[in-house]
């Protein structure tokens, strides 16, 4: 459900640009990508980072250097993950790469899970659930996140038996160095987010219970639609629904209204997708 989002690379979906020629080109790309999926884990369960070389050729070296992007060779990533697992006495280990890039370390972690569970004779459904719940990645580069998500999908595709199943790919756009602040109010825990922009600081506080809930990302995606529709009141009311009582709502109401106004305003002034991408960057680092 989050493979293709309304981001910097969805320009081709605009009604004024979309054409039969673009449609056929995208179909051709999908057919080509699909040809890799069945082979992605065919050789000793090895997950292939298919898009690393493509990314490195698309993004100029000076740009990658400016962002501090260094791509780890597959053999080194495999050695690091293998060595780490030898030090962990827990078969249900979880994995998070806070600077995941195109996903080299992420896919080595997937490979280890698949190798173990296939040897145990586990079902496709169980293997899929384990991968989705135990392996996560975060990156600040939208293009890295996009390429990692596509590769992640190819890695799990052999285990998807139900084509109607809703899957959230656990690769998120966010700044893992910018941690939210945990605060207290009325003996309840809240998470305070803050991000600086040229248009001013943007702040929002949410209940920790909501942030840790399985519905967090899905709900944030619904907020994105309200930003795109430029409905300040609806967005503000949707955020308020996540607070348990009127006292909490009253305490944070001004902040919620300011946040809603700022996002919609940025969406109107700066670009059709800027407010949406800012919302993702602010929240999705929670993964």
C-alpha positions as a printed NumPy array, in Angstrom:
array([[  0.   ,   0.   ,   0.   ],
       [  3.012,   2.337,   0.277],
       [  5.099,   1.2  ,  -2.701],
       [  4.201,   4.232,  -4.816],
       [  3.242,   7.318,  -2.824],
       [  2.476,  10.891,  -3.827],
       [  6.104,  11.982,  -3.839],
       [  8.71 ,  13.747,  -5.968],
       [  8.697,  10.934,  -8.515],
       [  4.957,  10.736,  -9.22 ],
       [  4.948,  13.613, -11.716],
       [  3.888,  11.248, -14.505],
       [  0.541,  10.643, -12.769],
       [ -0.603,  14.228, -13.284],
       [ -3.663,  14.378, -15.555],
       [ -2.012,  16.967, -17.803],
       [  1.009,  14.699, -18.39 ],
       [ -0.423,  11.164, -18.389],
       [ -0.71 ,   9.64 , -21.85 ],
       [ -0.971,   6.29 , -23.565],
       [  2.74 ,   6.477, -24.374],
       [  3.665,   6.873, -20.686],
       [  1.222,   4.106, -19.746],
       [  2.827,   1.667, -22.188],
       [  6.326,   2.64 , -21.055],
       [  5.444,   1.961, -17.41 ],
       [  3.878,  -1.38 , -18.325],
       [  7.095,  -2.326, -20.123],
       [  9.127,  -1.431, -17.031],
       [  6.839,  -3.524, -14.815],
       [  7.116,  -6.51 , -17.148],
       [ 10.913,  -6.225, -17.046],
       [ 11.022,  -5.914, -13.249],
       [  8.611,  -8.816, -12.885],
       [ 11.014, -11.084, -14.746],
       [ 13.472, -10.718, -11.853],
       [ 11.05 , -11.569,  -9.074],
       [ 11.054, -15.353,  -9.342],
       [ 14.849, -15.42 ,  -9.435],
       [ 15.41 , -13.012,  -6.562],
       [ 15.793, -15.789,  -3.993],
       [ 16.581, -18.72 ,  -6.262],
       [ 20.306, -18.962,  -5.605],
       [ 20.962, -19.99 ,  -1.998],
       [ 18.133, -17.673,  -0.915],
       [ 20.253, -14.716,  -2.012],
       [ 18.287, -11.485,  -2.218],
       [ 19.63 ,  -9.371,  -5.047],
       [ 20.017,  -5.629,  -4.628],
       [ 18.984,  -5.085,  -8.232],
       [ 18.876,  -1.308,  -8.194],
       [ 22.116,  -0.344,  -6.464],
       [ 24.062,  -0.004,  -9.692],
       [ 21.145,   1.783, -11.356],
       [ 20.942,   4.28 ,  -8.488],
       [ 24.678,   4.908,  -8.528],
       [ 24.55 ,   5.617, -12.268],
       [ 21.456,   7.834, -12.061],
       [ 22.714,   9.944,  -9.135],
       [ 25.974,  11.807,  -9.925],
       [ 28.899,  10.953,  -7.661],
       [ 29.276,  14.538,  -6.332],
       [ 25.598,  14.506,  -5.278],
       [ 25.973,  11.168,  -3.501],
       [ 29.129,  12.429,  -1.803],
       [ 27.349,  15.594,  -0.643],
       [ 24.665,  13.437,   0.988],
       [ 27.271,  11.157,   2.565],
       [ 25.972,   8.151,   0.616],
       [ 28.378,   5.22 ,   0.632],
       [ 27.146,   1.927,  -0.781],
       [ 28.386,  -1.195,   0.977],
       [ 29.532,  -4.168,  -1.142],
       [ 27.281,  -7.223,  -0.81 ],
       [ 30.07 ,  -9.409,   0.602],
       [ 30.801,  -6.899,   3.381],
       [ 27.12 ,  -6.476,   4.276],
       [ 26.748, -10.254,   4.463],
       [ 29.792, -10.518,   6.75 ],
       [ 28.493,  -7.776,   9.068],
       [ 24.993,  -9.277,   9.371],
       [ 26.335, -12.82 ,   9.839],
       [ 28.794, -11.698,  12.538],
       [ 26.103,  -9.739,  14.383],
       [ 23.703, -12.698,  14.399],
       [ 26.403, -14.912,  15.88 ],
       [ 26.448, -12.532,  18.863],
       [ 22.666, -12.63 ,  19.404],
       [ 20.994, -15.422,  21.352],
       [ 17.49 , -14.729,  20.08 ],
       [ 15.884, -16.449,  17.096],
       [ 13.238, -13.697,  16.897],
       [ 15.764, -10.896,  16.389],
       [ 14.653,  -7.715,  14.67 ],
       [ 16.632,  -5.578,  12.268],
       [ 16.639,  -1.829,  11.611],
       [ 18.964,  -0.001,   9.226],
       [ 18.632,   3.735,  10.034],
       [ 20.482,   4.72 ,   6.819],
       [ 19.299,   1.947,   4.552],
       [ 20.152,   3.432,   1.144],
       [ 19.1  ,   1.041,  -1.608],
       [ 18.722,  -1.682,   1.024],
       [ 21.89 ,  -3.81 ,   0.929],
       [ 21.891,  -4.6  ,   4.674],
       [ 18.095,  -4.916,   4.728],
       [ 18.144,  -7.632,   2.099],
       [ 20.928,  -9.537,   3.824],
       [ 18.736,  -9.596,   6.935],
       [ 15.821, -10.879,   4.846],
       [ 18.074, -13.563,   3.409],
       [ 18.967, -14.816,   6.899],
       [ 15.299, -15.022,   7.93 ],
       [ 14.314, -16.842,   4.735],
       [ 17.189, -19.307,   4.984],
       [ 16.311, -20.242,   8.561],
       [ 12.548, -20.501,   8.078],
       [ 12.705, -22.475,   4.831],
       [ 14.945, -25.022,   6.538],
       [ 12.321, -25.217,   9.302],
       [  9.622, -25.919,   6.704],
       [  7.598, -22.822,   7.519],
       [  4.72 , -21.708,   5.28 ],
       [  4.939, -18.801,   2.858],
       [  2.466, -16.824,   4.969],
       [  4.546, -17.243,   8.117],
       [  7.784, -16.302,   6.325],
       [  6.135, -13.195,   4.864],
       [  4.802, -12.108,   8.26 ],
       [  8.218, -12.586,   9.845],
       [ 10.001, -10.505,   7.217],
       [  7.487,  -7.658,   7.367],
       [  7.49 ,  -7.486,  11.161],
       [ 11.211,  -7.975,  11.809],
       [ 13.096,  -6.083,   9.074],
       [ 12.889,  -2.282,   8.714],
       [ 14.794,   0.481,   6.969],
       [ 14.849,   4.293,   7.053],
       [ 16.537,   6.721,   4.698],
       [ 16.49 ,  10.444,   4.035],
       [ 16.756,  10.129,   0.249],
       [ 13.38 ,   9.68 ,  -1.504],
       [ 15.02 ,   7.922,  -4.452],
       [ 16.846,   5.485,  -2.151],
       [ 13.586,   4.715,  -0.346],
       [ 11.783,   4.128,  -3.639],
       [ 14.44 ,   1.77 ,  -5.002],
       [ 14.684,  -0.106,  -1.69 ],
       [ 10.915,  -0.595,  -1.588],
       [ 10.834,  -2.057,  -5.089],
       [ 13.678,  -4.438,  -4.255],
       [ 11.979,  -5.356,  -0.952],
       [  8.79 ,  -6.198,  -2.852],
       [ 10.714,  -8.437,  -5.24 ],
       [ 12.306, -10.197,  -2.257],
       [  8.973, -11.011,  -0.588],
       [  6.989, -11.685,  -3.758],
       [  7.69 , -15.469,  -3.774],
       [  5.939, -15.667,  -0.394],
       [  2.796, -13.706,  -1.316],
       [  0.068, -16.285,  -1.898],
       [ -2.878, -13.909,  -1.412],
       [ -2.87 , -11.248,  -4.119],
       [ -5.568,  -9.289,  -2.26 ],
       [ -3.439,  -8.987,   0.875],
       [ -2.624,  -5.424,   1.928],
       [  1.122,  -5.099,   2.531],
       [  2.963,  -2.127,   3.971],
       [  6.604,  -2.235,   2.93 ],
       [  8.655,  -1.367,   6.058],
       [ 11.069,   1.011,   4.307],
       [ 10.381,   4.591,   5.368],
       [ 11.393,   8.094,   4.351],
       [ 12.677,   9.932,   7.406],
       [ 15.602,  11.443,   9.247],
       [ 16.677,   8.826,  11.78 ],
       [ 19.002,  11.367,  13.423],
       [ 16.032,  13.584,  14.309],
       [ 14.403,  11.765,  17.203],
       [ 11.01 ,  12.844,  18.573],
       [ 10.768,  13.965,  22.191],
       [  8.795,  11.94 ,  24.729],
       [  6.771,  14.213,  27.05 ],
       [  4.241,  13.776,  29.862],
       [  0.83 ,  15.356,  30.404],
       [ -1.807,  14.177,  32.871],
       [  0.328,  11.105,  33.592],
       [  0.155,  10.134,  29.909],
       [  3.03 ,   9.834,  27.455],
       [  3.114,  11.916,  24.289],
       [  5.505,  12.171,  21.356],
       [  6.503,  15.644,  20.202],
       [  7.725,  16.146,  16.64 ],
       [  9.468,  19.21 ,  15.309],
       [ 10.924,  20.111,  11.931],
       [ 12.443,  23.379,  10.73 ],
       [ 11.553,  24.732,   7.287],
       [ 12.197,  27.986,   5.483],
       [  8.545,  28.783,   6.068],
       [  8.894,  28.373,   9.84 ],
       [  9.07 ,  25.601,  12.431],
       [  6.397,  22.915,  12.363],
       [  5.476,  21.161,  15.605],
       [  2.967,  18.511,  16.622],
       [  2.411,  16.338,  19.684],
       [  0.617,  12.97 ,  19.522],
       [ -0.28 ,  10.31 ,  22.099],
       [  2.448,   7.674,  22.369],
       [ -0.21 ,   4.949,  22.367],
       [ -1.369,   6.079,  18.917],
       [  2.181,   6.34 ,  17.528],
       [  2.914,   2.77 ,  18.667],
       [ -0.374,   1.369,  17.295],
       [ -0.531,  -0.757,  14.113],
       [ -2.788,   1.87 ,  12.526],
       [ -0.273,   4.72 ,  12.809],
       [  1.086,   4.761,   9.255],
       [ -2.317,   4.006,   7.711],
       [ -3.849,   6.921,   9.621],
       [ -1.048,   9.286,   8.6  ],
       [ -1.712,   8.33 ,   4.988],
       [ -5.341,   9.359,   5.485],
       [ -4.122,  12.703,   6.808],
       [ -2.097,  13.079,   3.626],
       [ -5.288,  12.908,   1.591],
       [ -6.793,  15.704,   3.69 ],
       [ -3.692,  17.829,   3.129],
       [ -3.99 ,  17.228,  -0.603],
       [ -7.678,  18.161,  -0.453],
       [ -6.672,  21.328,   1.441],
       [ -9.211,  20.759,   4.244],
       [ -7.722,  22.389,   7.355],
       [-10.721,  21.722,   9.603],
       [-11.075,  18.104,   8.528],
       [ -7.357,  17.513,   9.029],
       [ -7.444,  19.157,  12.458],
       [-10.47 ,  17.089,  13.531],
       [ -8.89 ,  13.874,  12.244],
       [ -5.798,  14.51 ,  14.379],
       [ -7.909,  15.305,  17.436],
       [ -9.613,  11.894,  17.166],
       [ -6.369,  10.251,  18.258],
       [ -6.53 ,  11.91 ,  21.695],
       [ -8.29 ,  10.039,  24.487],
       [-10.123,  12.881,  26.25 ],
       [-11.289,  16.487,  25.831],
       [ -8.726,  17.734,  28.349],
       [ -5.885,  16.426,  26.202],
       [ -7.467,  17.89 ,  23.071],
       [ -7.891,  21.305,  24.69 ],
       [ -4.276,  21.303,  25.844],
       [ -2.88 ,  20.601,  22.356],
       [ -5.638,  22.203,  20.251],
       [ -3.704,  25.337,  19.236],
       [ -0.72 ,  23.255,  18.195],
       [ -2.922,  20.895,  16.163],
       [ -4.673,  23.757,  14.37 ],
       [ -1.366,  25.499,  13.646],
       [  0.098,  22.258,  12.299],
       [ -2.916,  21.696,  10.031],
       [ -2.796,  25.253,   8.7  ],
       [  0.941,  25.073,   8.046],
       [  0.768,  21.824,   6.08 ],
       [ -2.134,  22.948,   3.911],
       [ -0.468,  26.332,   3.365],
       [  2.796,  24.687,   2.297],
       [  0.854,  22.403,   0.007],
       [ -0.774,  25.423,  -1.665],
       [  2.272,  27.69 ,  -1.882],
       [  5.28 ,  25.485,  -2.497],
       [  4.01 ,  22.536,  -4.473],
       [  1.316,  19.964,  -4.785],
       [  3.361,  17.306,  -3.004],
       [  5.521,  19.314,  -0.588],
       [  3.08 ,  19.192,   2.302],
       [  2.604,  15.456,   1.834],
       [  6.327,  14.757,   1.725],
       [  6.908,  16.913,   4.797],
       [  4.268,  14.906,   6.638],
       [  6.037,  11.671,   5.685],
       [  9.468,  12.973,   6.696],
       [  8.096,  14.161,  10.029],
       [  6.429,  10.893,  11.04 ],
       [  7.637,   7.89 ,   9.063],
       [ 10.944,   7.545,  10.88 ],
       [  8.899,   5.671,  13.479],
       [  8.409,   2.866,  10.996]])
